[in-house]
Amino acid sequence: MKKEYIINITFIVEPPAHTKWYAFIEEKFAPYLRENGYGELLFTRVLSDERNPHYTYSLQIKDSTVEDYQRFTRDAINEYSTIAHRYFGEHVLHHISLLKIINL
């Protein structure tokens, strides 16, 4: 099975939730993904020129397949959403996308 996709999760985090949310990602969610066989993780902060008080992050799971994406949306993001909503409410939003790698 060819791994030609990247699963991308973009998070928008309001300042009041940032410290606890970041710790949750670092200490719980990223290890959960690794333990459950997802590909290499790349975690980045999205920088912009806007004077927006929010923090924006991208978590990418490299070397993925469509099946990995389906498993992620069925299992992992449900686990994340349940916990995140309970602890952070509307202070954290996320969006998931599947990126197809195109070799130029």
HELIX and SHEET records of a PDB file:
HELIX    1   1 PRO A   15  PHE A   24  1                                  10    
HELIX    2   2 ILE A   25  PHE A   29  3                                   5    
HELIX    3   3 ALA A   30  GLU A   35  1                                   6    
HELIX    4   4 VAL A   66  ARG A   71  1                                   6    
HELIX    5   5 PHE A   72  ALA A   76  3                                   5    
HELIX    6   6 ILE A   77  PHE A   88  1                                  12    
HELIX    7   7 GLY A   89  HIS A   91  5                                   3    
SHEET    1   A 4 LEU A  41  VAL A  46  0                                        
SHEET    2   A 4 TYR A  55  SER A  64 -1                                        
SHEET    3   A 4 TYR A   5  VAL A  13 -1                                        
SHEET    4   A 4 VAL A  92  LYS A 100 -1                                        
END                                                                             
